[in-house]
Amino acid sequence: DIVSALEERLRPLVQAELSVLVDVLHRPELLFPEHTEAHRKCESGGFICKYDELFLSQK
């Protein structure tokens, strides 16, 4: 069955994408070079707070 074959082939890709998403949400400052404004904002939680508010306001 084609659907089963696709699910089997895509499962590792979906799991990898979710893993990256969890890493970004857990430590977003690692996306940016140290000693930059973006890195500092992420370390202080500003990045996640801003986007959480945006996400919740869209619901």
Secondary structure, DSSP 8 states (H G I E B T S, - for coil): -HHHHHHHHHHHHHHHHHHHHHHHHH-GGGGS-TTSHHHHHHHTTHHHHHHHHHHHHH-
